[in-house]
């Protein structure tokens, strides 16, 4: 253990500093003790789970016009398995349509909306099939596959992924809800995630330093290009799909910034791809330098560019297809209604997808020469210092 600590002092120091920053940020965005969080209203709804004991009636049937999806409703006897009414048996309706709900059978677990009224009475309806176990199994298979194939590196990547999700849900989102500047907050969180992830994966070394600097520069480029494209196209986060609830939230007093959510999403989308490119090129240049330390800065840069050019095509294609795939349904819809080219090109949806895809791709593309340049100079300085000594 002592030998491990001695060999990894710098890595441990960086990770401890990251923990301190995380804890400080978390304390900063947490509600102050004694802060008024409001009183519970007389009438309210809660989400609890329940198990189907018996199907009392069932009118659901497949609808050929809805591609075989079910329509209708079920009346079921359900035992509540969580919340204040745990253990109670209730009659619960399950309303099913092509776009919501699904027929349930005896033994299924469901998420319920339990409504409590001012007189103390309460009713429940099915919100959705309880997918917790299914999702847990899917995640477990992903973890097993990652560890079996990736070994220790795969395990480290999972730790990095968990840290990324924690930073987004426990730091970034609370900060945005408190009115912190959208772009600055997103950029700093992404930079923090990149540095911590690279440190976990590769420790503190010239390779991780180069990859971290290049990633920060790459997402900065994506951010600036996104801002410029947003201004040029005269569109912003207020035109995003599903932003209306956030607008209503802002109008009721939550100071969340909406206009820059489009560019903030671009930065987050670009982060993973930029990290991938930056680490691949930085690692390759580090390996080239270790094999042939006599190579000049210019030669190392040229090697990095040659490696990076092979990555640009596939990474850019990956990003564009990712954006297209996530919007595949709306793409089919737009195609089906036969929009004229000018109608499609001028729509806010099309503009947002183009700006998002291209801005993220620009960040990836520019990270190639940035990583090659930074890595070449860092290793070149090392060579120059050795000559002086």
Secondary structure, DSSP 8 states (H G I E B T S, - for coil): -HHHHHHTHHHHHHHHHHHHHHHHHHHHHS--TT-------SSEEEEEEEEEEEEEEE--EEEGGGTTEEEEEEEEEEEE-SSTTTT-EEEEEEEEBTTB-----TT-EEEEEEEE-TTS-EEEEEEEE--HHHHHHHHHHHHHHHHHHHHHHHHHHHHHHHHHHHHIIIIIHHHHHTT--HHHHHHHHHHHHHHHHHHHHH-SSHHHHHHHHHHHHHHHHHHHHHHHHHHHHT--GGGSTT-HHHHHHHHTT-----TTHHHHHHHHHHHHHHHHHHHHHHHHHHHHHHH-TT--HHHHHHHHHHHHHHHHHHHHHHHHHHHHHHTHHHHHHHHHTT--HHHHHTSHHHHHHHHHHHHHHHHHHHHHHHHHHHHHHHHHHHHHHHHH-
